[in-house]
Amino acid sequence: MTQNILTSSGIVAIPLIAFSLISFTLIIERCYYWSQIWRRETKVINRVFSLLESDRDQAIVVLQKNTDLPIPRIFLAALQLKRCDLETVQVALETAAREELPNLRRFNTVLDTVIAIAPLLGLLGTVLGLMTSFASLSLGDVSQSDTIGVTGGISEALSSTVLGLVVAIVTLLFANMFRSFYRRQISAINSANGRLELFLRELSHVES
């Protein structure tokens, strides 16, 4: 059935297939990206906090080994400062957190573009298919009409609509899931940054 839809969708099947491949590739990349964050980040951060109490240098080493994760990169920006006063650390954390936002939202614009354009291409295929059907009709003499052309045009109209909607719906589902992950990660970053600030504040009181 899928093959019939692809072959019957006409010329709009080409850009729709291209968009589906782009969407599929980006979805796989984002799924891997987020899976790495949810699988490793919490463990790394908990280990860092336990090391900070006794060995700050070793904690930094752990962070450096996990710079593919957002929060370790943010922590490094603060813990590697020459000045370690709380105000400077806070500014460093906020700046590093803002720098992470483009990475967390990566490819969102592309996915949104696919979601918007795929149904329009499906609609374009519908119009082209109907034009083919009407062009195959002989007004006033239905018996002389090109039956194959009429049915082929209708098939193209329906198939292109289905293909466009499928590409848009699947992409929309994953795009919304990634937005949910983004909001969760922002909350995790804020929580981790606050936890680090509190830890350093308590540490400074102990040392003083």
N, CA and C atoms as an extended XYZ file, in Angstrom:
624
Properties=species:S:1:pos:R:3:atomname:S:1:resname:S:1:resid:I:1 pbc="F F F"
N         0.828       -1.211        0.000 N   MET     1
C         0.000        0.000        0.000 CA  MET     1
C         0.860        1.257        0.000 C   MET     1
N         1.930        1.232        0.821 N   THR     2
C         2.833        2.383        0.872 CA  THR     2
C         3.457        2.649       -0.486 C   THR     2
N         3.861        1.578       -1.167 N   GLN     3
C         4.466        1.734       -2.492 CA  GLN     3
C         3.469        2.328       -3.469 C   GLN     3
N         2.199        1.914       -3.375 N   ASN     4
C         1.174        2.459       -4.272 CA  ASN     4
C         0.980        3.950       -4.037 C   ASN     4
N         1.012        4.361       -2.758 N   ILE     5
C         0.859        5.779       -2.444 CA  ILE     5
C         2.021        6.583       -3.016 C   ILE     5
N         3.240        6.058       -2.882 N   LEU     6
C         4.412        6.769       -3.385 CA  LEU     6
C         4.377        6.892       -4.901 C   LEU     6
N         4.020        5.802       -5.570 N   THR     7
C         4.015        5.820       -7.035 CA  THR     7
C         2.843        6.605       -7.603 C   THR     7
N         1.794        6.763       -6.815 N   SER     8
C         0.604        7.443       -7.315 CA  SER     8
C         0.570        8.927       -6.973 C   SER     8
N         1.531        9.384       -6.187 N   SER     9
C         1.473       10.759       -5.694 CA  SER     9
C         1.931       11.790       -6.704 C   SER     9
N         2.475       11.354       -7.824 N   GLY    10
C         2.882       12.292       -8.848 CA  GLY    10
C         4.181       13.002       -8.515 C   GLY    10
N         4.363       14.181       -9.119 N   ILE    11
C         5.630       14.892       -8.993 CA  ILE    11
C         5.886       15.401       -7.579 C   ILE    11
N         4.819       15.651       -6.811 N   VAL    12
C         5.024       16.168       -5.454 CA  VAL    12
C         5.604       15.099       -4.525 C   VAL    12
N         5.599       13.838       -4.969 N   ALA    13
C         6.189       12.778       -4.148 CA  ALA    13
C         7.692       13.008       -3.964 C   ALA    13
N         8.335       13.625       -4.958 N   ILE    14
C         9.788       13.836       -4.877 CA  ILE    14
C        10.160       14.749       -3.718 C   ILE    14
N         9.596       15.978       -3.634 N   PRO    15
C         9.938       16.803       -2.466 CA  PRO    15
C         9.431       16.221       -1.155 C   PRO    15
N         8.288       15.534       -1.184 N   LEU    16
C         7.765       14.948        0.049 CA  LEU    16
C         8.680       13.839        0.568 C   LEU    16
N         9.204       13.027       -0.336 N   ILE    17
C        10.150       11.985        0.072 CA  ILE    17
C        11.424       12.626        0.611 C   ILE    17
N        11.873       13.705       -0.058 N   ALA    18
C        13.070       14.407        0.413 CA  ALA    18
C        12.845       14.968        1.819 C   ALA    18
N        11.683       15.585        2.040 N   PHE    19
C        11.363       16.115        3.373 CA  PHE    19
C        11.266       15.001        4.403 C   PHE    19
N        10.704       13.876        4.015 N   SER    20
C        10.580       12.764        4.962 CA  SER    20
C        11.947       12.220        5.347 C   SER    20
N        12.869       12.169        4.393 N   LEU    21
C        14.223       11.703        4.694 CA  LEU    21
C        14.945       12.686        5.615 C   LEU    21
N        14.793       13.977        5.337 N   ILE    22
C        15.393       14.996        6.204 CA  ILE    22
C        14.828       14.878        7.614 C   ILE    22
N        13.504       14.790        7.700 N   SER    23
C        12.846       14.688        8.999 CA  SER    23
C        13.292       13.439        9.749 C   SER    23
N        13.360       12.317        9.047 N   PHE    24
C        13.765       11.055        9.679 CA  PHE    24
C        15.194       11.152       10.215 C   PHE    24
N        16.086       11.735        9.427 N   THR    25
C        17.483       11.869        9.851 CA  THR    25
C        17.610       12.746       11.095 C   THR    25
N        16.902       13.876       11.090 N   LEU    26
C        16.974       14.789       12.236 CA  LEU    26
C        16.323       14.187       13.473 C   LEU    26
N        15.252       13.438       13.280 N   ILE    27
C        14.592       12.788       14.413 CA  ILE    27
C        15.517       11.758       15.055 C   ILE    27
N        16.217       10.988       14.245 N   ILE    28
C        17.170       10.007       14.774 CA  ILE    28
C        18.273       10.709       15.557 C   ILE    28
N        18.806       11.811       15.007 N   GLU    29
C        19.875       12.541       15.679 CA  GLU    29
C        19.396       13.117       17.010 C   GLU    29
N        18.201       13.703       17.013 N   ARG    30
C        17.669       14.286       18.248 CA  ARG    30
C        17.333       13.217       19.282 C   ARG    30
N        16.832       12.073       18.841 N   CYS    31
C        16.537       10.975       19.766 CA  CYS    31
C        17.819       10.490       20.436 C   CYS    31
N        18.880       10.375       19.675 N   TYR    32
C        20.166        9.960       20.247 CA  TYR    32
C        20.677       11.025       21.219 C   TYR    32
N        20.587       12.281       20.823 N   TYR    33
C        21.048       13.391       21.662 CA  TYR    33
C        20.337       13.388       23.013 C   TYR    33
N        19.010       13.326       22.995 N   TRP    34
C        18.258       13.372       24.237 CA  TRP    34
C        18.424       12.098       25.053 C   TRP    34
N        18.563       10.965       24.402 N   SER    35
C        18.758        9.718       25.147 CA  SER    35
C        20.064        9.756       25.934 C   SER    35
N        21.102       10.358       25.350 N   GLN    36
C        22.372       10.489       26.056 CA  GLN    36
C        22.219       11.381       27.289 C   GLN    36
N        21.457       12.440       27.156 N   ILE    37
C        21.243       13.348       28.285 CA  ILE    37
C        20.499       12.647       29.420 C   ILE    37
N        19.381       12.011       29.095 N   TRP    38
C        18.576       11.383       30.156 CA  TRP    38
C        19.280       10.178       30.761 C   TRP    38
N        20.124        9.513       29.985 N   ARG    39
C        20.774        8.291       30.488 CA  ARG    39
C        21.979        8.599       31.375 C   ARG    39
N        22.705        9.696       31.098 N   ARG    40
C        23.987        9.917       31.764 CA  ARG    40
C        24.064       11.159       32.641 C   ARG    40
N        23.319       12.189       32.294 N   GLU    41
C        23.570       13.500       32.900 CA  GLU    41
C        23.367       13.505       34.420 C   GLU    41
N        22.271       12.944       34.887 N   THR    42
C        22.003       12.953       36.326 CA  THR    42
C        23.091       12.229       37.102 C   THR    42
N        23.545       11.083       36.588 N   LYS    43
C        24.612       10.331       37.253 CA  LYS    43
C        25.900       11.148       37.316 C   LYS    43
N        26.231       11.811       36.222 N   VAL    44
C        27.460       12.615       36.179 CA  VAL    44
C        27.392       13.756       37.184 C   VAL    44
N        26.263       14.458       37.226 N   ILE    45
C        26.131       15.606       38.122 CA  ILE    45
C        26.177       15.167       39.584 C   ILE    45
N        25.514       14.081       39.913 N   ASN    46
C        25.570       13.581       41.294 CA  ASN    46
C        26.998       13.205       41.690 C   ASN    46
N        27.731       12.610       40.766 N   ARG    47
C        29.117       12.249       41.050 CA  ARG    47
C        29.978       13.496       41.232 C   ARG    47
N        29.722       14.502       40.428 N   VAL    48
C        30.487       15.751       40.534 CA  VAL    48
C        30.280       16.397       41.898 C   VAL    48
N        29.036       16.449       42.361 N   PHE    49
C        28.764       17.063       43.661 CA  PHE    49
C        29.419       16.282       44.797 C   PHE    49
N        29.438       14.954       44.678 N   SER    50
C        30.099       14.167       45.720 CA  SER    50
C        31.610       14.395       45.715 C   SER    50
N        32.200       14.620       44.530 N   LEU    51
C        33.642       14.871       44.439 CA  LEU    51
C        34.008       16.288       44.868 C   LEU    51
N        33.115       17.231       44.643 N   LEU    52
C        33.409       18.616       44.998 CA  LEU    52
C        33.668       18.779       46.493 C   LEU    52
N        33.083       17.924       47.285 N   GLU    53
C        33.260       18.026       48.728 CA  GLU    53
C        34.686       17.698       49.161 C   GLU    53
N        35.374       16.876       48.361 N   SER    54
C        36.711       16.433       48.783 CA  SER    54
C        37.807       16.728       47.762 C   SER    54
N        37.468       16.695       46.464 N   ASP    55
C        38.502       16.838       45.424 CA  ASP    55
C        37.935       17.617       44.241 C   ASP    55
N        38.094       18.922       44.273 N   ARG    56
C        37.567       19.789       43.216 CA  ARG    56
C        38.202       19.483       41.865 C   ARG    56
N        39.508       19.203       41.847 N   ASP    57
C        40.204       18.919       40.595 CA  ASP    57
C        39.656       17.656       39.929 C   ASP    57
N        39.373       16.632       40.730 N   GLN    58
C        38.827       15.401       40.172 CA  GLN    58
C        37.414       15.617       39.643 C   GLN    58
N        36.673       16.486       40.301 N   ALA    59
C        35.330       16.821       39.818 CA  ALA    59
C        35.405       17.491       38.446 C   ALA    59
N        36.387       18.369       38.278 N   ILE    60
C        36.569       19.039       36.989 CA  ILE    60
C        36.967       18.026       35.909 C   ILE    60
N        37.787       17.040       36.283 N   VAL    61
C        38.176       15.994       35.334 CA  VAL    61
C        36.946       15.229       34.856 C   VAL    61
N        36.053       14.897       35.783 N   VAL    62
C        34.817       14.192       35.417 CA  VAL    62
C        33.979       15.037       34.470 C   VAL    62
N        33.885       16.321       34.744 N   LEU    63
C        33.127       17.216       33.861 CA  LEU    63
C        33.752       17.283       32.475 C   LEU    63
N        35.069       17.330       32.417 N   GLN    64
C        35.762       17.412       31.124 CA  GLN    64
C        35.559       16.156       30.284 C   GLN    64
N        35.339       15.029       30.941 N   LYS    65
C        35.098       13.779       30.220 CA  LYS    65
C        33.664       13.679       29.701 C   LYS    65
N        32.821       14.601       30.118 N   ASN    66
C        31.406       14.545       29.724 CA  ASN    66
C        30.936       15.865       29.121 C   ASN    66
N        31.825       16.482       28.352 N   THR    67
C        31.486       17.772       27.757 CA  THR    67
C        30.505       17.666       26.589 C   THR    67
N        30.052       16.458       26.274 N   ASP    68
C        29.004       16.316       25.269 CA  ASP    68
C        27.616       16.528       25.882 C   ASP    68
N        27.573       16.747       27.212 N   LEU    69
C        26.312       16.966       27.910 CA  LEU    69
C        26.200       18.437       28.321 C   LEU    69
N        25.001       19.001       28.330 N   PRO    70
C        24.842       20.445       28.585 CA  PRO    70
C        25.280       20.890       29.974 C   PRO    70
N        24.776       20.256       31.023 N   ILE    71
C        25.067       20.713       32.381 CA  ILE    71
C        26.551       20.604       32.727 C   ILE    71
N        27.259       19.518       32.381 N   PRO    72
C        28.705       19.512       32.618 CA  PRO    72
C        29.436       20.665       31.934 C   PRO    72
N        29.020       21.041       30.732 N   ARG    73
C        29.649       22.179       30.057 CA  ARG    73
C        29.388       23.474       30.843 C   ARG    73
N        28.171       23.613       31.359 N   ILE    74
C        27.825       24.806       32.136 CA  ILE    74
C        28.641       24.857       33.426 C   ILE    74
N        28.737       23.727       34.102 N   PHE    75
C        29.507       23.682       35.349 CA  PHE    75
C        30.981       24.001       35.116 C   PHE    75
N        31.517       23.496       34.011 N   LEU    76
C        32.924       23.769       33.718 CA  LEU    76
C        33.178       25.262       33.549 C   LEU    76
N        32.236       25.934       32.895 N   ALA    77
C        32.401       27.373       32.677 CA  ALA    77
C        32.518       28.125       33.993 C   ALA    77
N        31.884       27.610       35.053 N   ALA    78
C        31.935       28.276       36.357 CA  ALA    78
C        33.097       27.795       37.209 C   ALA    78
N        33.346       26.496       37.221 N   LEU    79
C        34.355       25.941       38.117 CA  LEU    79
C        35.785       26.180       37.643 C   LEU    79
N        35.965       26.502       36.372 N   GLN    80
C        37.307       26.749       35.859 CA  GLN    80
C        37.680       28.232       35.891 C   GLN    80
N        36.834       29.048       36.494 N   LEU    81
C        37.139       30.473       36.609 CA  LEU    81
C        38.318       30.695       37.552 C   LEU    81
N        39.094       31.721       37.255 N   LYS    82
C        40.184       32.092       38.157 CA  LYS    82
C        39.634       32.749       39.417 C   LYS    82
N        38.582       33.558       39.214 N   ARG    83
C        37.898       34.145       40.363 CA  ARG    83
C        36.719       33.259       40.729 C   ARG    83
N        36.602       32.896       41.971 N   CYS    84
C        35.560       31.970       42.398 CA  CYS    84
C        34.556       32.606       43.346 C   CYS    84
N        34.472       33.948       43.344 N   ASP    85
C        33.467       34.569       44.201 CA  ASP    85
C        32.077       34.242       43.659 C   ASP    85
N        31.093       34.240       44.515 N   LEU    86
C        29.761       33.755       44.172 CA  LEU    86
C        29.113       34.560       43.049 C   LEU    86
N        29.332       35.867       43.036 N   GLU    87
C        28.731       36.705       41.993 CA  GLU    87
C        29.281       36.343       40.619 C   GLU    87
N        30.600       36.138       40.539 N   THR    88
C        31.211       35.760       39.263 CA  THR    88
C        30.734       34.389       38.807 C   THR    88
N        30.637       33.447       39.738 N   VAL    89
C        30.157       32.105       39.416 CA  VAL    89
C        28.722       32.161       38.902 C   VAL    89
N        27.891       32.966       39.531 N   GLN    90
C        26.499       33.080       39.110 CA  GLN    90
C        26.386       33.622       37.691 C   GLN    90
N        27.165       34.661       37.393 N   VAL    91
C        27.157       35.224       36.042 CA  VAL    91
C        27.640       34.189       35.022 C   VAL    91
N        28.695       33.439       35.375 N   ALA    92
C        29.229       32.418       34.471 CA  ALA    92
C        28.196       31.328       34.201 C   ALA    92
N        27.476       30.904       35.240 N   LEU    93
C        26.443       29.875       35.068 CA  LEU    93
C        25.315       30.360       34.168 C   LEU    93
N        24.863       31.586       34.397 N   GLU    94
C        23.772       32.130       33.584 CA  GLU    94
C        24.191       32.294       32.130 C   GLU    94
N        25.415       32.776       31.918 N   THR    95
C        25.905       32.962       30.544 CA  THR    95
C        26.052       31.628       29.822 C   THR    95
N        26.639       30.643       30.503 N   ALA    96
C        26.823       29.325       29.898 CA  ALA    96
C        25.485       28.661       29.616 C   ALA    96
N        24.509       28.856       30.506 N   ALA    97
C        23.179       28.274       30.294 CA  ALA    97
C        22.517       28.861       29.056 C   ALA    97
N        22.649       30.179       28.872 N   ARG    98
C        22.081       30.808       27.671 CA  ARG    98
C        22.765       30.302       26.407 C   ARG    98
N        24.052       30.033       26.486 N   GLU    99
C        24.780       29.534       25.322 CA  GLU    99
C        24.349       28.119       24.936 C   GLU    99
N        23.772       27.386       25.880 N   GLU   100
C        23.315       26.032       25.602 CA  GLU   100
C        21.967       25.987       24.883 C   GLU   100
N        21.220       27.070       24.933 N   LEU   101
C        19.864       27.068       24.372 CA  LEU   101
C        19.822       26.706       22.886 C   LEU   101
N        20.729       27.254       22.041 N   PRO   102
C        20.689       26.855       20.625 CA  PRO   102
C        20.907       25.357       20.412 C   PRO   102
N        21.766       24.739       21.228 N   ASN   103
C        21.989       23.305       21.099 CA  ASN   103
C        20.740       22.511       21.467 C   ASN   103
N        20.040       22.972       22.497 N   LEU   104
C        18.830       22.268       22.930 CA  LEU   104
C        17.696       22.426       21.919 C   LEU   104
N        17.675       23.552       21.208 N   ARG   105
C        16.612       23.802       20.218 CA  ARG   105
C        17.061       23.465       18.797 C   ARG   105
N        18.180       22.789       18.674 N   ARG   106
C        18.748       22.526       17.351 CA  ARG   106
C        17.762       21.775       16.461 C   ARG   106
N        17.663       22.197       15.214 N   PHE   107
C        16.828       21.596       14.172 CA  PHE   107
C        15.333       21.832       14.373 C   PHE   107
N        14.925       22.558       15.417 N   ASN   108
C        13.502       22.816       15.605 CA  ASN   108
C        12.899       23.571       14.422 C   ASN   108
N        13.657       24.533       13.888 N   THR   109
C        13.159       25.321       12.762 CA  THR   109
C        12.971       24.449       11.528 C   THR   109
N        13.901       23.531       11.300 N   VAL   110
C        13.783       22.636       10.139 CA  VAL   110
C        12.560       21.746       10.280 C   VAL   110
N        12.368       21.174       11.463 N   LEU   111
C        11.214       20.310       11.684 CA  LEU   111
C         9.913       21.093       11.539 C   LEU   111
N         9.874       22.327       12.042 N   ASP   112
C         8.677       23.155       11.898 CA  ASP   112
C         8.401       23.469       10.426 C   ASP   112
N         9.470       23.648        9.662 N   THR   113
C         9.309       23.910        8.230 CA  THR   113
C         8.707       22.704        7.520 C   THR   113
N         9.173       21.515        7.859 N   VAL   114
C         8.616       20.289        7.270 CA  VAL   114
C         7.142       20.156        7.631 C   VAL   114
N         6.811       20.435        8.903 N   ILE   115
C         5.421       20.336        9.355 CA  ILE   115
C         4.516       21.285        8.578 C   ILE   115
N         5.026       22.471        8.255 N   ALA   116
C         4.223       23.473        7.558 CA  ALA   116
C         4.109       23.189        6.065 C   ALA   116
N         5.210       22.728        5.454 N   ILE   117
C         5.241       22.606        3.992 CA  ILE   117
C         4.651       21.285        3.503 C   ILE   117
N         4.826       20.198        4.268 N   ALA   118
C         4.365       18.880        3.799 CA  ALA   118
C         2.869       18.875        3.449 C   ALA   118
N         1.978       19.400        4.310 N   PRO   119
C         0.559       19.417        3.918 CA  PRO   119
C         0.285       20.288        2.698 C   PRO   119
N         1.049       21.383        2.562 N   LEU   120
C         0.849       22.245        1.392 CA  LEU   120
C         1.257       21.532        0.109 C   LEU   120
N         2.342       20.764        0.175 N   LEU   121
C         2.729       19.978       -0.995 CA  LEU   121
C         1.681       18.913       -1.304 C   LEU   121
N         1.117       18.321       -0.248 N   GLY   122
C         0.030       17.365       -0.455 CA  GLY   122
C        -1.165       18.014       -1.126 C   GLY   122
N        -1.475       19.257       -0.689 N   LEU   123
C        -2.579       19.995       -1.309 CA  LEU   123
C        -2.264       20.335       -2.760 C   LEU   123
N        -0.999       20.691       -3.026 N   LEU   124
C        -0.601       20.954       -4.403 CA  LEU   124
C        -0.785       19.720       -5.267 C   LEU   124
N        -0.409       18.548       -4.744 N   GLY   125
C        -0.606       17.303       -5.474 CA  GLY   125
C        -2.075       17.017       -5.722 C   GLY   125
N        -2.912       17.390       -4.755 N   THR   126
C        -4.360       17.211       -4.922 CA  THR   126
C        -4.878       18.048       -6.085 C   THR   126
N        -4.445       19.307       -6.127 N   VAL   127
C        -4.876       20.201       -7.205 CA  VAL   127
C        -4.389       19.694       -8.562 C   VAL   127
N        -3.115       19.280       -8.620 N   LEU   128
C        -2.568       18.774       -9.882 CA  LEU   128
C        -3.296       17.510      -10.326 C   LEU   128
N        -3.621       16.654       -9.366 N   GLY   129
C        -4.348       15.427       -9.706 CA  GLY   129
C        -5.732       15.716      -10.235 C   GLY   129
N        -6.421       16.658       -9.614 N   LEU   130
C        -7.761       17.022      -10.091 CA  LEU   130
C        -7.693       17.679      -11.459 C   LEU   130
N        -6.658       18.482      -11.700 N   MET   131
C        -6.498       19.089      -13.019 CA  MET   131
C        -6.293       18.016      -14.080 C   MET   131
N        -5.511       16.976      -13.728 N   THR   132
C        -5.306       15.867      -14.663 CA  THR   132
C        -6.617       15.160      -14.956 C   THR   132
N        -7.437       14.957      -13.910 N   SER   133
C        -8.728       14.286      -14.089 CA  SER   133
C        -9.649       15.104      -14.980 C   SER   133
N        -9.731       16.406      -14.719 N   PHE   134
C       -10.607       17.246      -15.520 CA  PHE   134
C       -10.131       17.337      -16.970 C   PHE   134
N        -8.808       17.342      -17.152 N   ALA   135
C        -8.271       17.414      -18.512 CA  ALA   135
C        -8.578       16.144      -19.302 C   ALA   135
N        -8.799       15.037      -18.581 N   SER   136
C        -9.073       13.769      -19.251 CA  SER   136
C       -10.548       13.575      -19.565 C   SER   136
N       -11.397       14.475      -19.066 N   LEU   137
C       -12.836       14.378      -19.324 CA  LEU   137
C       -13.185       15.039      -20.657 C   LEU   137
N       -14.057       14.427      -21.394 N   SER   138
C       -14.578       15.013      -22.636 CA  SER   138
C       -15.999       15.477      -22.354 C   SER   138
N       -16.166       16.758      -22.204 N   LEU   139
C       -17.473       17.301      -21.864 CA  LEU   139
C       -18.494       16.984      -22.948 C   LEU   139
N       -19.650       16.524      -22.529 N   GLY   140
C       -20.721       16.214      -23.453 CA  GLY   140
C       -20.666       14.800      -23.982 C   GLY   140
N       -19.547       14.132      -23.784 N   ASP   141
C       -19.433       12.742      -24.266 CA  ASP   141
C       -18.538       11.980      -23.290 C   ASP   141
N       -19.168       11.510      -22.211 N   VAL   142
C       -18.416       10.821      -21.175 CA  VAL   142
C       -17.762        9.558      -21.698 C   VAL   142
N       -18.388        8.931      -22.701 N   SER   143
C       -17.842        7.673      -23.227 CA  SER   143
C       -16.487        7.876      -23.892 C   SER   143
N       -16.225        9.097      -24.364 N   GLN   144
C       -14.955        9.375      -25.021 CA  GLN   144
C       -13.874        9.862      -24.050 C   GLN   144
N       -14.225        9.960      -22.783 N   SER   145
C       -13.270       10.437      -21.797 CA  SER   145
C       -12.169        9.404      -21.574 C   SER   145
N       -10.996        9.901      -21.205 N   ASP   146
C        -9.854        9.042      -20.903 CA  ASP   146
C       -10.022        8.504      -19.482 C   ASP   146
N       -10.557        7.284      -19.392 N   THR   147
C       -10.847        6.717      -18.071 CA  THR   147
C        -9.587        6.564      -17.238 C   THR   147
N        -8.505        6.123      -17.870 N   ILE   148
C        -7.239        5.947      -17.147 CA  ILE   148
C        -6.732        7.278      -16.619 C   ILE   148
N        -6.862        8.311      -17.452 N   GLY   149
C        -6.413        9.635      -17.020 CA  GLY   149
C        -7.234       10.164      -15.859 C   GLY   149
N        -8.536        9.911      -15.889 N   VAL   150
C        -9.412       10.382      -14.814 CA  VAL   150
C        -9.086        9.679      -13.507 C   VAL   150
N        -9.029        8.339      -13.554 N   THR   151
C        -8.749        7.584      -12.326 CA  THR   151
C        -7.329        7.849      -11.824 C   THR   151
N        -6.395        8.007      -12.778 N   GLY   152
C        -5.024        8.306      -12.381 CA  GLY   152
C        -4.916        9.651      -11.697 C   GLY   152
N        -5.636       10.635      -12.191 N   GLY   153
C        -5.629       11.963      -11.586 CA  GLY   153
C        -6.217       11.952      -10.188 C   GLY   153
N        -7.319       11.212      -10.040 N   ILE   154
C        -7.938       11.115       -8.715 CA  ILE   154
C        -7.013       10.394       -7.745 C   ILE   154
N        -6.362        9.333       -8.244 N   SER   155
C        -5.416        8.596       -7.397 CA  SER   155
C        -4.258        9.494       -6.966 C   SER   155
N        -3.763       10.302       -7.899 N   GLU   156
C        -2.680       11.225       -7.562 CA  GLU   156
C        -3.123       12.238       -6.525 C   GLU   156
N        -4.347       12.736       -6.673 N   ALA   157
C        -4.867       13.737       -5.737 CA  ALA   157
C        -4.959       13.170       -4.325 C   ALA   157
N        -5.513       11.973       -4.207 N   LEU   158
C        -5.694       11.380       -2.888 CA  LEU   158
C        -4.361       10.933       -2.282 C   LEU   158
N        -3.509       10.325       -3.095 N   SER   159
C        -2.235        9.796       -2.585 CA  SER   159
C        -1.318       10.901       -2.107 C   SER   159
N        -1.248       11.995       -2.856 N   SER   160
C        -0.383       13.102       -2.446 CA  SER   160
C        -0.863       13.725       -1.144 C   SER   160
N        -2.185       13.800       -0.976 N   THR   161
C        -2.728       14.340        0.276 CA  THR   161
C        -2.349       13.451        1.452 C   THR   161
N        -2.513       12.139        1.274 N   VAL   162
C        -2.171       11.188        2.337 CA  VAL   162
C        -0.688       11.283        2.682 C   VAL   162
N         0.176       11.309        1.662 N   LEU   163
C         1.617       11.340        1.890 CA  LEU   163
C         2.031       12.618        2.620 C   LEU   163
N         1.473       13.747        2.190 N   GLY   164
C         1.798       15.011        2.844 CA  GLY   164
C         1.369       15.038        4.304 C   GLY   164
N         0.182       14.512        4.578 N   LEU   165
C        -0.312       14.490        5.953 CA  LEU   165
C         0.497       13.539        6.829 C   LEU   165
N         0.872       12.394        6.281 N   VAL   166
C         1.660       11.433        7.062 CA  VAL   166
C         3.006       12.035        7.461 C   VAL   166
N         3.686       12.666        6.501 N   VAL   167
C         4.981       13.290        6.793 CA  VAL   167
C         4.823       14.372        7.856 C   VAL   167
N         3.795       15.206        7.721 N   ALA   168
C         3.587       16.309        8.668 CA  ALA   168
C         3.218       15.789       10.054 C   ALA   168
N         2.333       14.790       10.122 N   ILE   169
C         1.863       14.290       11.420 CA  ILE   169
C         2.997       13.618       12.186 C   ILE   169
N         3.755       12.762       11.511 N   VAL   170
C         4.857       12.070       12.188 CA  VAL   170
C         5.902       13.074       12.688 C   VAL   170
N         6.234       14.037       11.846 N   THR   171
C         7.210       15.061       12.245 CA  THR   171
C         6.692       15.891       13.405 C   THR   171
N         5.392       16.221       13.379 N   LEU   172
C         4.792       17.016       14.453 CA  LEU   172
C         4.857       16.291       15.797 C   LEU   172
N         4.580       14.992       15.785 N   LEU   173
C         4.623       14.213       17.027 CA  LEU   173
C         6.014       14.269       17.661 C   LEU   173
N         7.045       14.057       16.851 N   PHE   174
C         8.410       14.079       17.392 CA  PHE   174
C         8.840       15.492       17.768 C   PHE   174
N         8.445       16.488       16.974 N   ALA   175
C         8.807       17.871       17.283 CA  ALA   175
C         8.227       18.291       18.631 C   ALA   175
N         6.987       17.915       18.899 N   ASN   176
C         6.376       18.233       20.189 CA  ASN   176
C         7.069       17.492       21.327 C   ASN   176
N         7.492       16.261       21.075 N   MET   177
C         8.219       15.505       22.085 CA  MET   177
C         9.549       16.182       22.414 C   MET   177
N        10.250       16.657       21.376 N   PHE   178
C        11.532       17.341       21.603 CA  PHE   178
C        11.334       18.657       22.350 C   PHE   178
N        10.226       19.354       22.098 N   ARG   179
C         9.936       20.582       22.841 CA  ARG   179
C         9.706       20.269       24.316 C   ARG   179
N         9.043       19.161       24.583 N   SER   180
C         8.847       18.730       25.964 CA  SER   180
C        10.186       18.421       26.633 C   SER   180
N        11.071       17.732       25.905 N   PHE   181
C        12.409       17.448       26.438 CA  PHE   181
C        13.170       18.738       26.710 C   PHE   181
N        13.007       19.708       25.821 N   TYR   182
C        13.682       20.999       25.981 CA  TYR   182
C        13.242       21.681       27.276 C   TYR   182
N        11.943       21.699       27.531 N   ARG   183
C        11.441       22.332       28.758 CA  ARG   183
C        11.939       21.591       29.997 C   ARG   183
N        11.970       20.275       29.941 N   ARG   184
C        12.488       19.499       31.069 CA  ARG   184
C        13.966       19.790       31.304 C   ARG   184
N        14.722       19.924       30.219 N   GLN   185
C        16.156       20.177       30.367 CA  GLN   185
C        16.420       21.572       30.919 C   GLN   185
N        15.636       22.550       30.504 N   ILE   186
C        15.775       23.906       31.053 CA  ILE   186
C        15.532       23.874       32.559 C   ILE   186
N        14.509       23.141       32.989 N   SER   187
C        14.236       22.998       34.418 CA  SER   187
C        15.392       22.309       35.127 C   SER   187
N        15.962       21.275       34.490 N   ALA   188
C        17.100       20.557       35.087 CA  ALA   188
C        18.323       21.462       35.200 C   ALA   188
N        18.562       22.297       34.188 N   ILE   189
C        19.701       23.227       34.215 CA  ILE   189
C        19.530       24.235       35.348 C   ILE   189
N        18.336       24.812       35.466 N   ASN   190
C        18.094       25.790       36.531 CA  ASN   190
C        18.273       25.156       37.907 C   ASN   190
N        17.772       23.929       38.046 N   SER   191
C        17.901       23.233       39.324 CA  SER   191
C        19.365       22.936       39.646 C   SER   191
N        20.111       22.452       38.657 N   ALA   192
C        21.521       22.115       38.873 CA  ALA   192
C        22.345       23.369       39.173 C   ALA   192
N        22.069       24.456       38.454 N   ASN   193
C        22.789       25.703       38.704 CA  ASN   193
C        22.516       26.230       40.116 C   ASN   193
N        21.254       26.167       40.526 N   GLY   194
C        20.928       26.595       41.880 CA  GLY   194
C        21.592       25.722       42.931 C   GLY   194
N        21.637       24.434       42.644 N   ARG   195
C        22.286       23.506       43.581 CA  ARG   195
C        23.775       23.807       43.708 C   ARG   195
N        24.423       24.114       42.573 N   LEU   196
C        25.848       24.432       42.615 CA  LEU   196
C        26.103       25.744       43.352 C   LEU   196
N        25.271       26.751       43.118 N   GLU   197
C        25.430       28.028       43.810 CA  GLU   197
C        25.291       27.849       45.319 C   GLU   197
N        24.292       27.070       45.734 N   LEU   198
C        24.105       26.817       47.164 CA  LEU   198
C        25.301       26.075       47.751 C   LEU   198
N        25.813       25.102       46.988 N   PHE   199
C        26.958       24.322       47.463 CA  PHE   199
C        28.176       25.221       47.653 C   PHE   199
N        28.445       26.065       46.670 N   LEU   200
C        29.609       26.960       46.766 CA  LEU   200
C        29.419       28.000       47.856 C   LEU   200
N        28.168       28.442       48.061 N   ARG   201
C        27.900       29.414       49.123 CA  ARG   201
C        28.165       28.784       50.493 C   ARG   201
N        27.687       27.577       50.686 N   GLU   202
C        27.933       26.880       51.947 CA  GLU   202
C        29.428       26.610       52.146 C   GLU   202
N        30.099       26.243       51.036 N   LEU   203
C        31.535       25.974       51.117 CA  LEU   203
C        32.309       27.214       51.506 C   LEU   203
N        31.908       28.362       50.965 N   SER   204
C        32.608       29.614       51.292 CA  SER   204
C        32.403       29.986       52.752 C   SER   204
N        31.222       29.700       53.309 N   HIS   205
C        30.966       29.991       54.714 CA  HIS   205
C        31.820       29.100       55.613 C   HIS   205
N        31.962       27.832       55.191 N   VAL   206
C        32.778       26.903       55.989 CA  VAL   206
C        34.245       27.337       55.996 C   VAL   206
N        34.719       27.734       54.810 N   GLU   207
C        36.125       28.134       54.691 CA  GLU   207
C        36.409       29.434       55.416 C   GLU   207
N        35.412       30.319       55.456 N   SER   208
C        35.613       31.594       56.140 CA  SER   208
C        35.480       31.427       57.670 C   SER   208
